[in-house]
Amino acid sequence: MDNVRGRPSTTAATVGHMTKWEYATVPLLVHATKQILDTWGEDGWELVQVVPGPNNPEQLVAYLKRERQA
């Protein structure tokens, strides 16, 4: 049954599972960005965000995540 906001109500089946993630921070080389991201993607990593580096805004840093294996 839906609640008043139109979202499904929580059931016992959905309460017990919470996905656990592991994260990686990866510097991106401008000339090899696609290759770097493709390599991490083949290992199951999902790109979350790309931001400027803390010490050099021209150096990009990728934040990635993947589901942690039990």
PDB file with one MODEL, atoms N, CA, C and O in Angstrom:
MODEL        1
ATOM      1  N   MET A   1       0.841  -1.183   0.000  1.00  0.00           N
ATOM      2  CA  MET A   1       0.000   0.000   0.000  1.00  0.00           C
ATOM      3  C   MET A   1       0.881   1.240   0.000  1.00  0.00           C
ATOM      4  O   MET A   1       1.930   1.263   0.645  1.00  0.00           O
ATOM      5  N   ASP A   2       0.460   2.258  -0.716  1.00  0.00           N
ATOM      6  CA  ASP A   2       1.214   3.505  -0.787  1.00  0.00           C
ATOM      7  C   ASP A   2       0.866   4.401   0.388  1.00  0.00           C
ATOM      8  O   ASP A   2      -0.256   4.383   0.893  1.00  0.00           O
ATOM      9  N   ASN A   3       1.851   5.188   0.815  1.00  0.00           N
ATOM     10  CA  ASN A   3       1.551   6.165   1.851  1.00  0.00           C
ATOM     11  C   ASN A   3       1.011   7.428   1.191  1.00  0.00           C
ATOM     12  O   ASN A   3       0.844   7.463  -0.028  1.00  0.00           O
ATOM     13  N   VAL A   4       0.739   8.452   1.968  1.00  0.00           N
ATOM     14  CA  VAL A   4       0.089   9.649   1.435  1.00  0.00           C
ATOM     15  C   VAL A   4       0.942  10.423   0.437  1.00  0.00           C
ATOM     16  O   VAL A   4       0.397  11.197  -0.350  1.00  0.00           O
ATOM     17  N   ARG A   5       2.238  10.245   0.443  1.00  0.00           N
ATOM     18  CA  ARG A   5       3.095  10.962  -0.499  1.00  0.00           C
ATOM     19  C   ARG A   5       3.311  10.177  -1.788  1.00  0.00           C
ATOM     20  O   ARG A   5       4.058  10.625  -2.658  1.00  0.00           O
ATOM     21  N   GLY A   6       2.687   9.035  -1.927  1.00  0.00           N
ATOM     22  CA  GLY A   6       2.786   8.270  -3.152  1.00  0.00           C
ATOM     23  C   GLY A   6       3.962   7.316  -3.213  1.00  0.00           C
ATOM     24  O   GLY A   6       4.161   6.651  -4.230  1.00  0.00           O
ATOM     25  N   ARG A   7       4.746   7.234  -2.147  1.00  0.00           N
ATOM     26  CA  ARG A   7       5.861   6.293  -2.120  1.00  0.00           C
ATOM     27  C   ARG A   7       5.416   5.005  -1.453  1.00  0.00           C
ATOM     28  O   ARG A   7       4.550   5.031  -0.578  1.00  0.00           O
ATOM     29  N   PRO A   8       5.989   3.885  -1.846  1.00  0.00           N
ATOM     30  CA  PRO A   8       5.613   2.629  -1.197  1.00  0.00           C
ATOM     31  C   PRO A   8       5.945   2.677   0.285  1.00  0.00           C
ATOM     32  O   PRO A   8       6.959   3.250   0.683  1.00  0.00           O
ATOM     33  N   SER A   9       5.104   2.085   1.086  1.00  0.00           N
ATOM     34  CA  SER A   9       5.387   2.024   2.508  1.00  0.00           C
ATOM     35  C   SER A   9       6.472   0.975   2.752  1.00  0.00           C
ATOM     36  O   SER A   9       6.626   0.044   1.962  1.00  0.00           O
ATOM     37  N   THR A  10       7.223   1.125   3.845  1.00  0.00           N
ATOM     38  CA  THR A  10       8.300   0.203   4.168  1.00  0.00           C
ATOM     39  C   THR A  10       7.724  -1.119   4.642  1.00  0.00           C
ATOM     40  O   THR A  10       6.804  -1.152   5.460  1.00  0.00           O
ATOM     41  N   THR A  11       8.270  -2.195   4.126  1.00  0.00           N
ATOM     42  CA  THR A  11       7.833  -3.524   4.547  1.00  0.00           C
ATOM     43  C   THR A  11       8.989  -4.232   5.227  1.00  0.00           C
ATOM     44  O   THR A  11      10.131  -3.779   5.149  1.00  0.00           O
ATOM     45  N   ALA A  12       8.705  -5.327   5.885  1.00  0.00           N
ATOM     46  CA  ALA A  12       9.742  -6.098   6.566  1.00  0.00           C
ATOM     47  C   ALA A  12      10.806  -6.576   5.586  1.00  0.00           C
ATOM     48  O   ALA A  12      11.968  -6.715   5.966  1.00  0.00           O
ATOM     49  N   ALA A  13      10.438  -6.828   4.347  1.00  0.00           N
ATOM     50  CA  ALA A  13      11.389  -7.329   3.352  1.00  0.00           C
ATOM     51  C   ALA A  13      12.435  -6.281   2.982  1.00  0.00           C
ATOM     52  O   ALA A  13      13.559  -6.643   2.633  1.00  0.00           O
ATOM     53  N   THR A  14      12.100  -5.003   3.048  1.00  0.00           N
ATOM     54  CA  THR A  14      13.050  -3.971   2.641  1.00  0.00           C
ATOM     55  C   THR A  14      13.829  -3.377   3.806  1.00  0.00           C
ATOM     56  O   THR A  14      14.829  -2.696   3.580  1.00  0.00           O
ATOM     57  N   VAL A  15      13.414  -3.605   5.013  1.00  0.00           N
ATOM     58  CA  VAL A  15      14.063  -2.995   6.164  1.00  0.00           C
ATOM     59  C   VAL A  15      15.419  -3.627   6.462  1.00  0.00           C
ATOM     60  O   VAL A  15      16.349  -2.913   6.838  1.00  0.00           O
ATOM     61  N   GLY A  16      15.561  -4.939   6.308  1.00  0.00           N
ATOM     62  CA  GLY A  16      16.763  -5.645   6.725  1.00  0.00           C
ATOM     63  C   GLY A  16      17.971  -5.488   5.828  1.00  0.00           C
ATOM     64  O   GLY A  16      19.068  -5.851   6.252  1.00  0.00           O
ATOM     65  N   HIS A  17      17.843  -4.974   4.621  1.00  0.00           N
ATOM     66  CA  HIS A  17      18.976  -4.902   3.694  1.00  0.00           C
ATOM     67  C   HIS A  17      19.400  -3.460   3.452  1.00  0.00           C
ATOM     68  O   HIS A  17      18.597  -2.612   3.061  1.00  0.00           O
ATOM     69  N   MET A  18      20.667  -3.209   3.691  1.00  0.00           N
ATOM     70  CA  MET A  18      21.231  -1.905   3.376  1.00  0.00           C
ATOM     71  C   MET A  18      22.529  -2.155   2.617  1.00  0.00           C
ATOM     72  O   MET A  18      23.431  -2.818   3.128  1.00  0.00           O
ATOM     73  N   THR A  19      22.622  -1.629   1.409  1.00  0.00           N
ATOM     74  CA  THR A  19      23.804  -1.850   0.589  1.00  0.00           C
ATOM     75  C   THR A  19      25.026  -1.224   1.244  1.00  0.00           C
ATOM     76  O   THR A  19      24.979  -0.083   1.703  1.00  0.00           O
ATOM     77  N   LYS A  20      26.117  -1.975   1.283  1.00  0.00           N
ATOM     78  CA  LYS A  20      27.381  -1.470   1.818  1.00  0.00           C
ATOM     79  C   LYS A  20      28.298  -1.194   0.637  1.00  0.00           C
ATOM     80  O   LYS A  20      28.422  -2.014  -0.273  1.00  0.00           O
ATOM     81  N   TRP A  21      28.938  -0.034   0.661  1.00  0.00           N
ATOM     82  CA  TRP A  21      29.772   0.414  -0.446  1.00  0.00           C
ATOM     83  C   TRP A  21      31.215   0.546  -0.006  1.00  0.00           C
ATOM     84  O   TRP A  21      31.504   0.781   1.167  1.00  0.00           O
ATOM     85  N   GLU A  22      32.117   0.390  -0.964  1.00  0.00           N
ATOM     86  CA  GLU A  22      33.505   0.783  -0.765  1.00  0.00           C
ATOM     87  C   GLU A  22      33.784   1.898  -1.761  1.00  0.00           C
ATOM     88  O   GLU A  22      33.160   1.968  -2.820  1.00  0.00           O
ATOM     89  N   TYR A  23      34.717   2.762  -1.416  1.00  0.00           N
ATOM     90  CA  TYR A  23      34.967   3.958  -2.218  1.00  0.00           C
ATOM     91  C   TYR A  23      36.438   4.048  -2.613  1.00  0.00           C
ATOM     92  O   TYR A  23      37.316   3.512  -1.938  1.00  0.00           O
ATOM     93  N   ALA A  24      36.679   4.737  -3.717  1.00  0.00           N
ATOM     94  CA  ALA A  24      38.048   4.982  -4.171  1.00  0.00           C
ATOM     95  C   ALA A  24      38.149   6.421  -4.665  1.00  0.00           C
ATOM     96  O   ALA A  24      37.206   6.961  -5.242  1.00  0.00           O
ATOM     97  N   THR A  25      39.298   7.026  -4.431  1.00  0.00           N
ATOM     98  CA  THR A  25      39.603   8.360  -4.929  1.00  0.00           C
ATOM     99  C   THR A  25      40.758   8.206  -5.910  1.00  0.00           C
ATOM    100  O   THR A  25      41.820   7.693  -5.558  1.00  0.00           O
ATOM    101  N   VAL A  26      40.541   8.656  -7.148  1.00  0.00           N
ATOM    102  CA  VAL A  26      41.503   8.395  -8.217  1.00  0.00           C
ATOM    103  C   VAL A  26      41.874   9.692  -8.931  1.00  0.00           C
ATOM    104  O   VAL A  26      40.989  10.383  -9.437  1.00  0.00           O
ATOM    105  N   PRO A  27      43.162  10.040  -8.985  1.00  0.00           N
ATOM    106  CA  PRO A  27      43.562  11.196  -9.787  1.00  0.00           C
ATOM    107  C   PRO A  27      43.417  10.865 -11.269  1.00  0.00           C
ATOM    108  O   PRO A  27      43.772   9.769 -11.703  1.00  0.00           O
ATOM    109  N   LEU A  28      42.899  11.807 -12.035  1.00  0.00           N
ATOM    110  CA  LEU A  28      42.699  11.595 -13.473  1.00  0.00           C
ATOM    111  C   LEU A  28      43.750  12.364 -14.263  1.00  0.00           C
ATOM    112  O   LEU A  28      43.961  13.557 -14.044  1.00  0.00           O
ATOM    113  N   LEU A  29      44.396  11.673 -15.172  1.00  0.00           N
ATOM    114  CA  LEU A  29      45.341  12.318 -16.085  1.00  0.00           C
ATOM    115  C   LEU A  29      44.560  12.807 -17.285  1.00  0.00           C
ATOM    116  O   LEU A  29      43.800  12.045 -17.883  1.00  0.00           O
ATOM    117  N   VAL A  30      44.734  14.064 -17.645  1.00  0.00           N
ATOM    118  CA  VAL A  30      43.947  14.684 -18.709  1.00  0.00           C
ATOM    119  C   VAL A  30      44.048  13.899 -20.015  1.00  0.00           C
ATOM    120  O   VAL A  30      43.053  13.758 -20.726  1.00  0.00           O
ATOM    121  N   HIS A  31      45.223  13.394 -20.338  1.00  0.00           N
ATOM    122  CA  HIS A  31      45.414  12.691 -21.602  1.00  0.00           C
ATOM    123  C   HIS A  31      44.940  11.231 -21.568  1.00  0.00           C
ATOM    124  O   HIS A  31      44.953  10.562 -22.600  1.00  0.00           O
ATOM    125  N   ALA A  32      44.516  10.723 -20.387  1.00  0.00           N
ATOM    126  CA  ALA A  32      44.110   9.317 -20.285  1.00  0.00           C
ATOM    127  C   ALA A  32      42.843   9.129 -19.460  1.00  0.00           C
ATOM    128  O   ALA A  32      42.622   8.049 -18.913  1.00  0.00           O
ATOM    129  N   THR A  33      42.009  10.157 -19.361  1.00  0.00           N
ATOM    130  CA  THR A  33      40.813  10.098 -18.513  1.00  0.00           C
ATOM    131  C   THR A  33      39.908   8.929 -18.873  1.00  0.00           C
ATOM    132  O   THR A  33      39.508   8.168 -17.992  1.00  0.00           O
ATOM    133  N   LYS A  34      39.581   8.774 -20.145  1.00  0.00           N
ATOM    134  CA  LYS A  34      38.681   7.697 -20.564  1.00  0.00           C
ATOM    135  C   LYS A  34      39.276   6.333 -20.248  1.00  0.00           C
ATOM    136  O   LYS A  34      38.575   5.456 -19.741  1.00  0.00           O
ATOM    137  N   GLN A  35      40.538   6.144 -20.534  1.00  0.00           N
ATOM    138  CA  GLN A  35      41.188   4.861 -20.273  1.00  0.00           C
ATOM    139  C   GLN A  35      41.180   4.536 -18.775  1.00  0.00           C
ATOM    140  O   GLN A  35      40.913   3.399 -18.388  1.00  0.00           O
ATOM    141  N   ILE A  36      41.466   5.518 -17.948  1.00  0.00           N
ATOM    142  CA  ILE A  36      41.472   5.313 -16.495  1.00  0.00           C
ATOM    143  C   ILE A  36      40.079   4.922 -16.016  1.00  0.00           C
ATOM    144  O   ILE A  36      39.928   3.946 -15.280  1.00  0.00           O
ATOM    145  N   LEU A  37      39.057   5.678 -16.429  1.00  0.00           N
ATOM    146  CA  LEU A  37      37.688   5.385 -15.987  1.00  0.00           C
ATOM    147  C   LEU A  37      37.202   4.049 -16.535  1.00  0.00           C
ATOM    148  O   LEU A  37      36.519   3.312 -15.824  1.00  0.00           O
ATOM    149  N   ASP A  38      37.536   3.719 -17.784  1.00  0.00           N
ATOM    150  CA  ASP A  38      37.151   2.420 -18.352  1.00  0.00           C
ATOM    151  C   ASP A  38      37.766   1.269 -17.559  1.00  0.00           C
ATOM    152  O   ASP A  38      37.103   0.264 -17.300  1.00  0.00           O
ATOM    153  N   THR A  39      39.022   1.415 -17.177  1.00  0.00           N
ATOM    154  CA  THR A  39      39.702   0.364 -16.415  1.00  0.00           C
ATOM    155  C   THR A  39      39.026   0.140 -15.065  1.00  0.00           C
ATOM    156  O   THR A  39      38.772  -0.999 -14.675  1.00  0.00           O
ATOM    157  N   TRP A  40      38.739   1.218 -14.359  1.00  0.00           N
ATOM    158  CA  TRP A  40      38.056   1.087 -13.067  1.00  0.00           C
ATOM    159  C   TRP A  40      36.640   0.537 -13.260  1.00  0.00           C
ATOM    160  O   TRP A  40      36.175  -0.271 -12.457  1.00  0.00           O
ATOM    161  N   GLY A  41      35.959   0.972 -14.319  1.00  0.00           N
ATOM    162  CA  GLY A  41      34.611   0.479 -14.604  1.00  0.00           C
ATOM    163  C   GLY A  41      34.588  -1.013 -14.873  1.00  0.00           C
ATOM    164  O   GLY A  41      33.655  -1.699 -14.456  1.00  0.00           O
ATOM    165  N   GLU A  42      35.596  -1.530 -15.561  1.00  0.00           N
ATOM    166  CA  GLU A  42      35.680  -2.971 -15.819  1.00  0.00           C
ATOM    167  C   GLU A  42      35.829  -3.764 -14.528  1.00  0.00           C
ATOM    168  O   GLU A  42      35.469  -4.941 -14.475  1.00  0.00           O
ATOM    169  N   ASP A  43      36.356  -3.127 -13.491  1.00  0.00           N
ATOM    170  CA  ASP A  43      36.500  -3.780 -12.189  1.00  0.00           C
ATOM    171  C   ASP A  43      35.278  -3.576 -11.297  1.00  0.00           C
ATOM    172  O   ASP A  43      35.306  -3.912 -10.114  1.00  0.00           O
ATOM    173  N   GLY A  44      34.204  -3.023 -11.868  1.00  0.00           N
ATOM    174  CA  GLY A  44      32.957  -2.882 -11.126  1.00  0.00           C
ATOM    175  C   GLY A  44      32.760  -1.557 -10.419  1.00  0.00           C
ATOM    176  O   GLY A  44      31.794  -1.396  -9.673  1.00  0.00           O
ATOM    177  N   TRP A  45      33.652  -0.606 -10.633  1.00  0.00           N
ATOM    178  CA  TRP A  45      33.538   0.690  -9.979  1.00  0.00           C
ATOM    179  C   TRP A  45      32.623   1.605 -10.776  1.00  0.00           C
ATOM    180  O   TRP A  45      32.649   1.615 -12.007  1.00  0.00           O
ATOM    181  N   GLU A  46      31.816   2.369 -10.059  1.00  0.00           N
ATOM    182  CA  GLU A  46      30.886   3.328 -10.660  1.00  0.00           C
ATOM    183  C   GLU A  46      31.351   4.740 -10.321  1.00  0.00           C
ATOM    184  O   GLU A  46      31.652   5.044  -9.166  1.00  0.00           O
ATOM    185  N   LEU A  47      31.406   5.597 -11.336  1.00  0.00           N
ATOM    186  CA  LEU A  47      31.816   6.985 -11.124  1.00  0.00           C
ATOM    187  C   LEU A  47      30.720   7.740 -10.387  1.00  0.00           C
ATOM    188  O   LEU A  47      29.557   7.723 -10.791  1.00  0.00           O
ATOM    189  N   VAL A  48      31.103   8.402  -9.302  1.00  0.00           N
ATOM    190  CA  VAL A  48      30.160   9.194  -8.519  1.00  0.00           C
ATOM    191  C   VAL A  48      30.292  10.671  -8.868  1.00  0.00           C
ATOM    192  O   VAL A  48      29.296  11.362  -9.083  1.00  0.00           O
ATOM    193  N   GLN A  49      31.547  11.150  -8.922  1.00  0.00           N
ATOM    194  CA  GLN A  49      31.759  12.579  -9.146  1.00  0.00           C
ATOM    195  C   GLN A  49      33.203  12.830  -9.569  1.00  0.00           C
ATOM    196  O   GLN A  49      34.108  12.081  -9.200  1.00  0.00           O
ATOM    197  N   VAL A  50      33.405  13.883 -10.342  1.00  0.00           N
ATOM    198  CA  VAL A  50      34.748  14.358 -10.683  1.00  0.00           C
ATOM    199  C   VAL A  50      34.846  15.798 -10.192  1.00  0.00           C
ATOM    200  O   VAL A  50      33.988  16.629 -10.493  1.00  0.00           O
ATOM    201  N   VAL A  51      35.904  16.083  -9.431  1.00  0.00           N
ATOM    202  CA  VAL A  51      36.090  17.421  -8.866  1.00  0.00           C
ATOM    203  C   VAL A  51      37.532  17.874  -9.082  1.00  0.00           C
ATOM    204  O   VAL A  51      38.412  17.048  -9.322  1.00  0.00           O
ATOM    205  N   PRO A  52      37.777  19.181  -8.998  1.00  0.00           N
ATOM    206  CA  PRO A  52      39.158  19.670  -9.067  1.00  0.00           C
ATOM    207  C   PRO A  52      39.956  19.171  -7.861  1.00  0.00           C
ATOM    208  O   PRO A  52      39.408  19.016  -6.770  1.00  0.00           O
ATOM    209  N   GLY A  53      41.243  18.923  -8.061  1.00  0.00           N
ATOM    210  CA  GLY A  53      42.102  18.464  -6.974  1.00  0.00           C
ATOM    211  C   GLY A  53      42.265  19.515  -5.891  1.00  0.00           C
ATOM    212  O   GLY A  53      42.086  20.704  -6.154  1.00  0.00           O
ATOM    213  N   PRO A  54      42.604  19.097  -4.673  1.00  0.00           N
ATOM    214  CA  PRO A  54      42.709  20.037  -3.553  1.00  0.00           C
ATOM    215  C   PRO A  54      43.883  21.013  -3.672  1.00  0.00           C
ATOM    216  O   PRO A  54      43.795  22.148  -3.203  1.00  0.00           O
ATOM    217  N   ASN A  55      44.974  20.580  -4.293  1.00  0.00           N
ATOM    218  CA  ASN A  55      46.167  21.432  -4.391  1.00  0.00           C
ATOM    219  C   ASN A  55      46.324  22.088  -5.753  1.00  0.00           C
ATOM    220  O   ASN A  55      47.048  23.074  -5.896  1.00  0.00           O
ATOM    221  N   ASN A  56      45.644  21.540  -6.753  1.00  0.00           N
ATOM    222  CA  ASN A  56      45.760  22.054  -8.113  1.00  0.00           C
ATOM    223  C   ASN A  56      44.417  21.874  -8.809  1.00  0.00           C
ATOM    224  O   ASN A  56      44.066  20.751  -9.169  1.00  0.00           O
ATOM    225  N   PRO A  57      43.661  22.942  -9.009  1.00  0.00           N
ATOM    226  CA  PRO A  57      42.329  22.829  -9.618  1.00  0.00           C
ATOM    227  C   PRO A  57      42.340  22.240 -11.028  1.00  0.00           C
ATOM    228  O   PRO A  57      41.310  21.775 -11.516  1.00  0.00           O
ATOM    229  N   GLU A  58      43.508  22.258 -11.684  1.00  0.00           N
ATOM    230  CA  GLU A  58      43.591  21.677 -13.018  1.00  0.00           C
ATOM    231  C   GLU A  58      43.740  20.157 -12.972  1.00  0.00           C
ATOM    232  O   GLU A  58      43.513  19.481 -13.976  1.00  0.00           O
ATOM    233  N   GLN A  59      44.122  19.616 -11.812  1.00  0.00           N
ATOM    234  CA  GLN A  59      44.234  18.167 -11.632  1.00  0.00           C
ATOM    235  C   GLN A  59      42.883  17.642 -11.160  1.00  0.00           C
ATOM    236  O   GLN A  59      42.438  17.977 -10.063  1.00  0.00           O
ATOM    237  N   LEU A  60      42.229  16.825 -11.979  1.00  0.00           N
ATOM    238  CA  LEU A  60      40.915  16.300 -11.624  1.00  0.00           C
ATOM    239  C   LEU A  60      41.043  15.048 -10.768  1.00  0.00           C
ATOM    240  O   LEU A  60      41.982  14.264 -10.911  1.00  0.00           O
ATOM    241  N   VAL A  61      40.071  14.882  -9.873  1.00  0.00           N
ATOM    242  CA  VAL A  61      40.017  13.714  -9.006  1.00  0.00           C
ATOM    243  C   VAL A  61      38.650  13.068  -9.176  1.00  0.00           C
ATOM    244  O   VAL A  61      37.623  13.743  -9.113  1.00  0.00           O
ATOM    245  N   ALA A  62      38.644  11.752  -9.393  1.00  0.00           N
ATOM    246  CA  ALA A  62      37.395  11.004  -9.545  1.00  0.00           C
ATOM    247  C   ALA A  62      37.082  10.279  -8.245  1.00  0.00           C
ATOM    248  O   ALA A  62      37.968   9.704  -7.612  1.00  0.00           O
ATOM    249  N   TYR A  63      35.818  10.313  -7.856  1.00  0.00           N
ATOM    250  CA  TYR A  63      35.333   9.544  -6.715  1.00  0.00           C
ATOM    251  C   TYR A  63      34.492   8.411  -7.276  1.00  0.00           C
ATOM    252  O   TYR A  63      33.563   8.636  -8.051  1.00  0.00           O
ATOM    253  N   LEU A  64      34.829   7.182  -6.874  1.00  0.00           N
ATOM    254  CA  LEU A  64      34.138   6.004  -7.386  1.00  0.00           C
ATOM    255  C   LEU A  64      33.605   5.172  -6.232  1.00  0.00           C
ATOM    256  O   LEU A  64      34.073   5.284  -5.099  1.00  0.00           O
ATOM    257  N   LYS A  65      32.610   4.328  -6.538  1.00  0.00           N
ATOM    258  CA  LYS A  65      32.075   3.422  -5.526  1.00  0.00           C
ATOM    259  C   LYS A  65      31.721   2.101  -6.193  1.00  0.00           C
ATOM    260  O   LYS A  65      31.480   2.037  -7.399  1.00  0.00           O
ATOM    261  N   ARG A  66      31.697   1.051  -5.382  1.00  0.00           N
ATOM    262  CA  ARG A  66      31.179  -0.239  -5.821  1.00  0.00           C
ATOM    263  C   ARG A  66      30.651  -0.969  -4.597  1.00  0.00           C
ATOM    264  O   ARG A  66      31.072  -0.715  -3.469  1.00  0.00           O
ATOM    265  N   GLU A  67      29.728  -1.872  -4.846  1.00  0.00           N
ATOM    266  CA  GLU A  67      29.136  -2.615  -3.745  1.00  0.00           C
ATOM    267  C   GLU A  67      30.198  -3.490  -3.100  1.00  0.00           C
ATOM    268  O   GLU A  67      30.948  -4.189  -3.782  1.00  0.00           O
ATOM    269  N   ARG A  68      30.249  -3.440  -1.776  1.00  0.00           N
ATOM    270  CA  ARG A  68      31.228  -4.237  -1.040  1.00  0.00           C
ATOM    271  C   ARG A  68      30.804  -5.699  -1.056  1.00  0.00           C
ATOM    272  O   ARG A  68      29.638  -6.024  -0.830  1.00  0.00           O
ATOM    273  N   GLN A  69      31.761  -6.568  -1.323  1.00  0.00           N
ATOM    274  CA  GLN A  69      31.492  -8.004  -1.338  1.00  0.00           C
ATOM    275  C   GLN A  69      31.501  -8.532   0.091  1.00  0.00           C
ATOM    276  O   GLN A  69      32.336  -8.140   0.907  1.00  0.00           O
ATOM    277  N   ALA A  70      30.567  -9.419   0.380  1.00  0.00           N
ATOM    278  CA  ALA A  70      30.454  -9.967   1.741  1.00  0.00           C
ATOM    279  C   ALA A  70      31.581 -10.905   2.078  1.00  0.00           C
ATOM    280  O   ALA A  70      31.625 -11.445   3.183  1.00  0.00           O
TER     281      ALA A  70
ENDMDL
END
